[in-house]
Amino acid sequence: MLDIGFLELMLIGVVGLLVLGPERLPKAARTAGMWIGKIKRTVSGMQREISAQLEAEELRQKLTEQQKKLDDSLKKAKQDVESIADAPSSSASTPAAKHDTDQRVASARLDEALQTIRDETPSSSASPQDEMRAIKTDNAELNNADFKKDSNHQ
C-alpha cells in the first residue's frame, strides 16, 4: 500500500518520540494502528461489495440475453406454426371458418406457452445481496449438516 522503508519508519519514530514523549508514544502508536486497521477493513469490504455488484450485473445481463434468445425462438416457432396453418390444407373439404378457428387456437396455445415460460423463468428483480445471502445460507446449512454427520460418526 504505502512504500515506506526502514529509514522513513525510524525518522517517524524519532519525530513522534520528540513530539509526544515516551509516555504517550505507545498509546498514539496503538491508536494509529487501530485506525489503519479499520480503514483497511472498510476498503476491503467496499471492494468485495463492488465485485459482488459487478458479478450480479453480469449475471443479470446474461439472463436478459438468454431470455431474448428464448423469446426469439418462441416467436419463430409461432410464426412457423402460423405459416403452416395459413398454407392450404391437403383436404379441400375443410371450410374456411374451421381453418380460421384452428389458426386462432394454435396462436392462443403458443401465446399461453410463451407466457408460462416467462412466468417460470426467475426474475432478475431480486437484489444481488438477497441472492448472495441465499447462497451463503445454503452453504452454511450444508456445512452444519456435514459437521453434525461427522460428529455422529466419531
Number of C-alpha atoms within 10 A of each C-alpha: 4 4 5 8 8 8 9 11 11 11 11 12 14 13 12 17 15 11 11 14 12 11 9 12 16 14 12 13 13 11 12 12 12 12 12 12 12 12 12 13 12 12 12 12 12 12 12 12 13 12 12 15 15 13 13 18 14 12 14 16 13 12 16 14 12 12 15 12 12 15 15 12 12 17 15 12 13 19 14 12 16 17 12 12 17 13 10 12 11 7 7 8 7 11 9 11 9 10 16 13 11 15 18 14 12 16 17 13 13 19 15 12 13 16 11 11 15 14 10 8 10 10 11 14 7 9 10 18 13 10 12 13 11 12 12 12 12 12 12 12 12 12 12 12 12 12 11 11 11 10 9 8 6 5
